[in-house]
């Protein structure tokens, strides 16, 4: 048997091993289902959040190509990033973040006018987001955490001044390696980080607006 024949024979075996490893990861060893997940996140308004009179535009969230995808990312080791087989989000992660934040602002009752920046709203402030992590992270443990990291900047639209900036991080532990439990953990992380960003935006914007009105 020639070296070329050996190589051709080995390729299917290597591919099968790789696929088997991916299937086991996050599925508890069972065959993955072709499932699309659409988390329905509802954020309860905090009584401490201020009611504001200014308008807010939510800018399109930026992210790397691997993160800005409907695939559900998993990090089995610090230097390795894979995706769950047979499962995906209903929309890219950046769209999910924007939709969740927009709904949370609207449902809070604390701000009269909030919309995506591409709607043409004449907003006083603009929320700019950089989605850095949206992944199931094992971090050396038997069970993963649903980890979301977002760098946020609140800009005053008139002169693009940075009124406030902060990096938010949430990591919720999954009950098991099953993809359903991982998605449930993502819902917890997404709810918590949305709550934090909405509260911070309202408080920071109101403080900046009040400071601008001082003589």
C-alpha positions in Angstrom: 0.0 0.0 0.0 1.4 3.4 -1.0 1.7 6.4 1.3 -1.0 8.2 -0.7 -3.3 5.2 -0.2 -2.6 5.2 3.5 -3.4 9.0 3.7 -6.6 8.6 1.8 -7.7 5.7 4.1 -6.8 7.7 7.2 -8.8 10.8 6.4 -12.3 9.3 6.8 -11.2 7.8 10.1 -9.8 11.1 11.4 -13.0 12.9 10.3 -15.1 10.3 12.1 -13.1 10.7 15.3 -13.4 14.5 15.2 -17.2 14.4 14.6 -17.6 11.9 17.4 -15.7 14.2 19.8 -17.9 17.2 18.8 -21.1 15.2 19.2 -20.1 14.1 22.7 -19.2 17.6 23.7 -22.3 19.3 25.0 -24.7 16.5 24.3 -23.9 14.1 27.1 -22.8 11.4 24.6 -26.1 11.2 22.8 -26.7 12.0 19.1 -27.3 15.7 18.7 -30.7 16.9 17.4 -31.1 19.5 14.7 -32.5 22.2 17.0 -32.9 26.0 16.7 -33.0 27.8 20.0 -34.6 31.2 20.5 -34.3 32.4 24.1 -37.2 34.5 25.3 -35.6 36.9 27.8 -37.8 39.1 30.0 -36.0 41.6 32.2 -37.7 42.9 35.4 -37.2 46.7 35.9 -35.3 47.7 39.0 -37.2 50.2 41.2 -33.9 52.1 41.6 -33.6 52.8 37.9 -34.3 56.5 37.0 -37.0 57.7 34.6 -35.3 59.8 31.9 -36.5 62.4 29.4 -33.7 61.9 26.8 -33.8 59.6 23.8 -31.6 56.7 23.2 -30.3 54.9 20.0 -28.9 51.4 20.2 -26.0 51.1 17.8 -25.4 47.8 15.9 -23.3 45.5 18.2 -19.9 44.6 16.8 -18.2 41.2 17.2 -15.7 39.0 15.6 -16.9 36.7 12.8 -16.8 33.6 15.0 -18.9 35.3 17.7 -21.3 37.0 15.3 -22.9 33.8 14.1 -26.0 31.7 14.8 -23.7 28.8 15.8 -23.5 28.0 19.5 -19.9 28.3 20.5 -18.2 26.1 23.1 -14.7 26.5 24.6 -13.6 23.0 25.9 -10.1 24.3 26.7 -8.8 27.9 26.9 -7.1 27.8 23.5 -9.8 25.9 21.7 -13.2 27.1 20.3 -15.7 24.7 18.7 -19.5 24.8 18.0 -22.2 22.5 19.2 -23.2 20.0 16.6 -26.9 19.9 15.6 -27.8 23.1 17.4 -27.9 26.8 16.6 -29.4 30.1 17.7 -32.4 31.5 15.7 -30.4 34.6 14.9 -26.7 35.8 15.2 -25.6 36.6 18.8 -25.3 40.4 18.1 -28.9 40.6 16.9 -30.0 38.6 20.0 -28.2 41.2 22.2 -29.7 44.1 20.4 -33.3 42.7 20.5 -33.0 41.8 24.1 -31.8 45.2 25.1 -34.4 47.1 23.1 -37.2 45.1 24.6 -35.8 45.6 28.1 -35.6 49.4 27.7 -39.1 49.5 26.2 -40.6 47.2 28.9 -38.9 49.2 31.7 -41.2 52.2 31.3 -38.2 54.4 32.3 -37.5 55.9 28.9 -40.0 57.2 26.3 -37.9 57.0 23.1 -35.5 54.2 22.4 -34.8 52.5 19.0 -32.0 51.1 16.9 -29.8 53.8 15.4 -30.6 52.7 11.8 -34.2 53.8 12.3 -33.1 57.5 12.1 -34.2 58.4 15.7 -32.9 61.8 16.7 -31.4 60.5 19.9 -29.6 62.4 22.6 -27.4 59.4 23.5 -26.2 56.3 21.6 -25.3 53.0 23.2 -22.4 51.3 21.4 -21.7 47.6 22.1 -18.7 45.3 21.4 -19.7 41.7 22.0 -16.4 40.0 23.1 -17.6 36.6 24.3 -20.8 34.6 23.8 -19.8 31.0 24.5 -20.1 27.9 26.7 -16.8 27.9 28.6 -15.6 24.8 30.5 -12.6 26.6 32.0 -11.2 23.3 33.3 -14.4 22.2 34.9 -16.8 19.3 34.3 -19.7 21.6 33.6 -19.5 24.7 31.4 -20.6 28.3 32.2 -22.6 30.3 29.7 -20.3 33.3 29.4 -21.2 36.7 27.9 -18.9 39.7 27.8 -19.9 43.0 26.4 -17.9 46.3 26.3 -20.4 49.2 26.3 -19.9 52.9 25.6 -22.6 55.6 26.0 -22.0 58.5 23.6 -23.5 61.9 23.7 -24.7 62.2 20.1 -24.2 65.9 19.6 -20.4 65.7 19.8 -19.8 62.0 20.1 -18.4 62.5 23.6 -18.0 59.3 25.7 -20.4 59.9 28.6 -19.6 56.6 30.2 -18.0 53.2 29.4 -17.9 49.9 31.1 -17.3 46.2 30.4 -19.9 43.7 31.6 -19.4 40.0 32.2 -21.8 37.3 33.2 -21.2 33.6 33.6 -24.1 31.3 34.6 -23.3 27.6 35.3 -25.1 25.0 33.2 -26.8 22.1 35.1 -25.2 19.6 32.8 -23.4 19.3 29.5 -26.7 18.7 27.7 -27.4 21.4 25.1 -30.8 22.2 26.6 -29.1 23.0 30.0 -26.4 25.0 28.3 -29.1 27.1 26.5 -30.9 27.6 29.9 -27.7 28.9 31.3 -27.3 31.3 28.4 -30.8 32.6 29.1 -29.7 33.3 32.7 -26.6 35.1 31.6 -28.4 37.1 28.9 -31.1 38.2 31.4 -28.5 39.3 34.0 -26.2 41.2 31.6 -29.2 42.9 30.0 -30.4 44.0 33.4 -27.0 45.4 34.2 -26.6 47.3 30.9 -30.0 48.8 31.0 -29.6 50.0 34.6 -26.1 51.4 33.9 -27.2 53.2 30.8 -30.2 54.9 32.4 -28.2 55.9 35.5 -25.1 57.0 33.6 -27.1 58.9 31.0 -29.2 60.7 33.6 -26.1 61.7 35.6 -24.5 63.1 32.4 -27.6 65.0 31.4 -27.9 66.5 34.9 -24.3 67.5 34.9 -24.7 69.2 31.5 -27.5 71.4 32.9 -25.5 72.7 35.8 -24.4 76.3 35.4 
